Amino acid sequence: MGNLTVSQANNIWSPNGNSLAVFVDGVSGILKLKDALGNVQPFEDYVTVMYGTGGIYSQTANSTPITATTSELTLIDGGVGTLNVPANGFSVGDSYIANLSGIMSAKNNNSLIIRIKSGNVVLAESQPLVMPAINNQVWNLQVNFTIRTIGGANIASIVTAGEMHVLKLASGTQEGFGFSAINNTTFNTTILNTLNITAQWSSTDVQNSIYTNLFVLTKIY
């Protein structure tokens, strides 16, 4: 069978009432999908997000270190899979787990905030974690989230919970915090949702640095 172009494949399949283009990439030969917003992803990833369970995204490079800045920046870098859920792609009960790990340094008594986001929408936000003086220590973050209700803003609902641990090598102890939130006001399942996880330091001290060297997103229900 010859390659299908996006225009030829338009509306070939429209789950949940969406206008989607399914086509074979002429370079890679991979079956791909293009949504109404122009986002392209492997068709297999779309099926996993929509209907299956298992691995959705795996980071394959270190993220850019967030160093000496108070800007809110991403902890995620490039990888395989997808962080996108298309419009109307969620179902009630869909549940996911994200596992992240990396390296961190911090100045004593400076603080760090972690945010779980979909695009610009904050799903959950930690309280500022006041850090001990550490240098190149391992940190781990686990985030779980479940779709409770689908629909537009003020109708859709998602619950998110996170737990972060930072090793303090000198004493063998751990610093950590947990956070949980329900977003039933600005979360919207009728639009494209793209997962992002960010970090923000309280000061621009050069000792403050964090990056991710491992991030795996899995659909568990």
Secondary structure, 3 states (H helix, E strand, C coil): CCCCCHHHHEEEECHHHCCEEEEECCCCCCEEEECCCCCEEEHHHHHHHHHCCEEEEEECCCCCCEECCCCCEECCCCEEECCEECCCCCCCCCEEEEEEEEEEEECCCCEEEEEEEECCEEEEECCCEECCCEEEEEEEEEEEEEEEECCCCCCCEEEEEEEEEEEECCCCEEEEEEEEEEECCCCCCCCCEEEEEEEEECCCCCCCEEEEEEEEEEECC
